[in-house]
């Protein structure tokens, strides 16, 4: 029987079990994030081979190590407002194709300049893909499990980075460093075929933008056939509405301070992540470890990201700002410990793994925090701008270590400097909590769509 009573799409999602269709969306988004982690970290793992083959000093590596990060920032900053205007699905599919093609191109680079340009274009695609995957997944999640599901999905990033290290340790001696980039480019192109065929548009986006009822109904029916019994769909927000869209939401009076604190925390987290993932293989090699041992130990750092699942459960039950802040502060302590452990391989392995668990748990939890903070009209931009502005932290981290090595800082002193970023990130989230404690639940804004 067809009902004319309005159906709140988020309530509809909340009342259904997390079913096969949503797991399909999860799988596609997880693979995108996995490939992002693999491709972003790949350049760090091939850096020692690149340095040897092209006779480069360490300082020469900074531009190529940072090129993708500039692209990541630019891609995210541009893609967020576009996704809030044109939809998550279009931007997501196009960005996966772009970073796949560019990564294949980087495998055939013959000069440092060509490789740098290719890595920048790869970063543009990666930067656009990540926030759209997070936003789309978040908008298909029930409220009670959103942080857990997004954090589980975001585990793909550190797992992809760790897989890149183990794969590089095997592939480079067998096939050369170019094979790693070729693998990282062909795989997303295959995934793009699946996205075109199976990836849906966000139901929340369609309702908020007045898309035809039939499109909304068809998408919801993939969650439950009960959607066919409704003629009208509305959207309820659990975050304050500003009446604006995209950038206007993120920079509004209600959200600007929280936005700034999210940017600061994510920026500082990526200072730690990229300073470690890009330079740890080189620094450990210089500290008298074999190239293979340096690569394998470095690969333990991103592997620790599986701790984000537990963080997601805690975020769904307690204050998410405080949960992540504690992880950042503990990260600072463990990163400091890495610098004190270089003379003892066993202690070094333990410290790198512990730092990786804490660092990646905190960093992987940030997109879920941002997705919950913003309303649908600005969620794409809010998540994307946090990721995009934060990417400059990755650039800063890469150049920080390059400058410290140029000034002949010791191994322990480099990691002392990196650890400071964790303290700043934790403090930013505490400031956000106390400044905007009720931002996510102050009032509801219902947008009815009549058909």
N, C-alpha and C positions, 0 to 999 in steps of 0.2 A: 504493500500500500504506500502510495506516494504522499509524503507529508510536506506541508507548506511552512512548517516551523523551521526557523533558522538553525543550522548546525554549525557550532563552533568547531573549526577544523582542528585546533589544538586539543580541544576536549575529546574529539573523535579519535585522534591519535593516542591520547592518554588512556582511553578506555579499551584500546585493542592490545593484544599481545604483540611483542616485537617479533613480527613474523618473517616469512621467507622473502617477501619483497624488500623489506627494510634491511635484511641481512645482505641482499644483493647490492643495494645501494652502499651499505657499509663496505662490502668486499671491493667494489670498484673504487671507492674513495680511499680505502686502506692501501690498495695497490698504487694509487697515484702518490700518496704520501710516502710509501716505501720507495718508489722510484725517485722521488724528490730527495730523500735522504741518501740513496745510493749515488745519484748523480752529483749532488752537492759535495759529498765527501770524497768522491772519486779522485778529484784533482789533488787532494792532499796525499792520498795513498800513492799516486803515480809521481809525486813531486821528486822523490830521490832518484828515480829512473830518468825523469826528465832533466834533472840537474846534471846527471852524468852524461847522458847522450848529447845534450846541447851545450855542455861545458859552461854551466851557469853558476854564479855565486848565489848564496841564499837570498841576498837582497833583490836579485833579479826575479825571484819567484813571486814577490809580493803582488805585482800587477795581475799576473795570470791567476793567482790564488784568489784575488779579490774581484776579478772581472765578473764572475757569475753573481757575486754578492751585490754589486752595483745593479746588475740586471734584475736580481730578485727584488731589490727595493723598488726599482722603477716599475716592474711588472705588477707588484702588489698595489702600489699607490694608484696606478692607472686602472687596474682591474676591479678594485672595490667599488668605486662609483659606477663603473660600467655594469657590474653585476646587479647593483641595486636598480639600474635603469632597464637593462635588457634581459636580465635573468641569469641564474647560476649555470644552467646547463650549457648554453652557448659559449660562455666564457671558459668554462671548464674544458670542454672538448677542444676548442681552438688552442688553448694554452698547452694541452698535452701534445697536440700535433706539432706546435712550434718548438717545444723543448726537445722533442724526439728528433726532428729534422736537424736542429742546430747541434745536438750532441753527436749525431752521425757525422756532421761536417767537421766538428772539432777533432774527430779521430783521424782526419786526413790533413790536418794542419801541418805545414812544413816549416813555419817560422813561429817565433814567440808572439809576434804581432797578430798573425792569423789565429793562433790558438786563443789569444786574449779576446779578440772580437767574437769568435765562435762561442766562447764561454759566456760573454756578456749576453748574446742572443739566447743562449740556453737558459740563462738566469731570468730573462724576461718571461719565458714560458713557465718556468718553475715558480716564479713569484706570483704569477696570475693563477696558477693551478691550486696551490696550497690553500689560500683563504677561501676559494670557492668550494673546495672539497669540505673544509671545516663547516662553512655556512650551510651548504646543502645538507650535510649529514645532520647538523644540529636541528634543522627545520623538519626533519623526518623523525626526530626522537621524541618519546614521551618525556615530560618535564622531570619525572622522578628518576630517570636514568640518563639524562643528557650528558652530564659531566663524565660519567663512567664510560658511555659509548664513545664520546669524542676522544677521551684520553686513550681508550683502547685503540681507536683508529689511528691516533697520533703516534702510537708506539711504532707504527710503520716507519716513521722518519729515522729514529735511532737504529732500528733493526736494519733498515736499508743501508744506513751508513756503516754499521758493523759488518753486514754482509759484503759491502764493497771492500772492506779491509781484508776479509778472509778470501774473497774471490780474487782480489788484486795480488795477494801473496801467492796464489796458485797460478793465475793467468799470466802475470808479467814475466816470470822466468820461462814460461812455455811459449807465449805468443807475443810478448812485448806490451808496452803500456797502452798502445793504441787500441788493443782489443778490449780493454776495460771501458773506454769511451764508446766504442762501437756497440758493445752489449747494452750500455746505458741509453743508447739512442734507438736501437731497433725495438726494444721491449715496449716503450711507451707508444710507438707507432702501431704495434699490434693491439695494445690496450685501447687506442683511439677507435678502432673498429667496433669493439665491444661497447664503448660509450655511446657512439652514434646509434647503435641498435637498442640499447637497454637503459641508458641513463635518463631518468625522468626530470622534469622541472620541479622546483620546490612548490609544494601546495600553498604554503604560507605566502610565498612571493606572488603566486597567481591570484590569491584572494586579495592581497593588499593592493595589487595593481589592476584589479577589475577584469581579469581574464574571463573568457566565456565559461559559463557554468559547466558545459560538457567536458571541458579540459580538466577542470577541478574535480568533477565527479569521477572521470576516468582514472585520474591519478589516485584519488582516495580509495576507489574500488579495488585497486591493487593491494591495499592494506586490508580492506574488508568489503565484501559485496554490499553491505548495508548502506554504503554511500549512494547506491542507486535509488534508495527510498527517499532521498532529500532533493528539494528543488532550490533551496537557498543556503548559502554558506557565508559565515562571518568569521572574523578573526579577532581574538582577544590578546592584548599585549600585557605582559607582566612587568614591563619596564615603562617608565614615564615617556609619554609622547610629546614631541616638540612641534608637531605640525609640519616638520621639514622632512627632507629625504637626503640620504647619502651623507655628503660632507656637512650639510646643514645640521644633521643630528649630532655627528661626532664632535663638532666644534661649538655646539650650543652651550648655553649657560649651565644647563643641567648636567652635561656630560664632559665638559672640557677638562676639568681637573682630573676626573677618573681616567679620561683618555690619556692625559699626560703621564699619569702614574703607570698605566699599562704600557705605554711606550717606553718609559724609563726602565721598568722591570725587564721587559723583553729585550731591550737594547743591551742591558748589562748581562743578561743571560747568554746572549749570542756572542758577547765579547769573550766569555769563558769558553763557549762551545767551539767557536771557530779558531780561537787562539790555540786550543788544545788539539782539535781534529786536524787542522792544517799543518801545525808545526810540531806536534809531538813525535811523529816518525823521524823527522829531521833532527830534533833535539836529542832524542834517545840514541840515534845513530852517532851523533857527535859525542854522546856520553859513554861511548865505547861498547854499545850493544851492536850486534850484527843487524844488517838491514832487515832480515826476516823476523828476528825477535822484536825489533823496534816496531815493525808493522803489526805484528800479532798482538803485542801489548797495547799499542795504540787503539786497535780495533775493539778492545774491551771497554773503552770509554763510551762510545755510542751504544754498545750492547746493553748497558745498564738501564736503558729507557723503559724496559718492561715494568719498572716500578710505578709508572704512571697509572696503571690500572687501579692499584690500591689507592692512589691519590684521588682518582675519580670517584671512587666509592666514598672516601672521606669528604670530598667536596660536596657530594649529594646529601650528606648528613650534617655536616658542620660548616662553619664559615670558610668559604673557599679562599678568601684573601689570606687568612692566617695560616691555612694548611700549606699554601704555596710559599709564603714568606719563610716559614720554618725550613722548608726544603732548600731555599736559596742560602740561608745563613749556614746550614750544615754543609752545603756545597762549598762555601768559602773555606771552611775549616779543612775539608778533605782535599781541596785543590792545593792549599798550602802544604798539606802533608805529602803530596806528590813530590814537591820540590825538596823535601827532606829525605826522600827514600831512594834516590837514584843509585846509591851504592849497594843496595840490597834488592835483588831481583824479586824475591818473594814478597817483601814489603811493598815494592813498587807495583806489582801486579794487584795486590789487595787494595792499595790506595787508588789506583786508576779505576778499578772496578767500582769501588765505593763512591768515588767522585762521579763516575758515570751514572750510577743509579740515582743519586741525589740530583745531579744537574739536569739530567734528561727527564726525571720525574717532574721537577719544577717547570722546565721549559715546555714539556709536552702538555702540561695542565693549563698553560696560559690561553690557548685558543678557546677552550671551553669556558674559561672565566670571561673572556671578551664576548663570546657568543651570548652568554647569559646577561651581560651588562647592557647590551643595546637592543632597541626594538627592531622589528622586521624592516622598517623603512630605512634604517641605517646600519643593519647588522653586517651586510656585505662590506661596506666601507669601513666600519669599525674594526672588524676582524682583519681585513686586508691592510689597513693602515697601521695597526699594531705590528703585524708581521713585516710590513714594508719598512716602516721607520726602524723597527728592531733590527732589520738586516744591516743597517749601517753600523750596528754594534759588531756584526761579524766582520765588516770591513775594518773597523777600528781595531778589533782583536788581532786580525792578520797583520796590520801595519804596526801595531804595538809591539808584537814579538819581533818583527823584522827590525824595528828601531832598537829594541833592547839587545838583540844579537849583534847589531852593528856597533853598539856601544860596549860590547863584550861583557854584558851582564852574565853572571853565573846562572846555571840551571835552576838553583833554588830561588834566586832573586827574581827570575822571570815568573815563576809560579806564585811567588808572594804578591807580585803586582797584579796578576790575573785574579787572585782570590778576592781582592778588594771589590771587584764588580759584584760578587755575590752578596756582600753586605749591603751595597747600595740597592740592589734589586729587592731584597727583603724589606728594607726600610720603605721603599716606594709603595709596596702593597699594604703595609701597615698604615701609611698616610692615606691611601685610597679608602681603606676600611673606615677609618675614623672620620674622614671628611664627607663620605657619601654612604653611610651605613644603611640607609633605606632606599637607595636609588633603584633597586631591582624590584621593589614591591610597593611603591608608593600609591599607584592607582592603576586601574585598568582602562584601556582605550579600545572600544569595540568599533570595528569598521564593517558595517553590513554591506553585502553586495547583493543587489536585487536582480532576479532573473525572471 
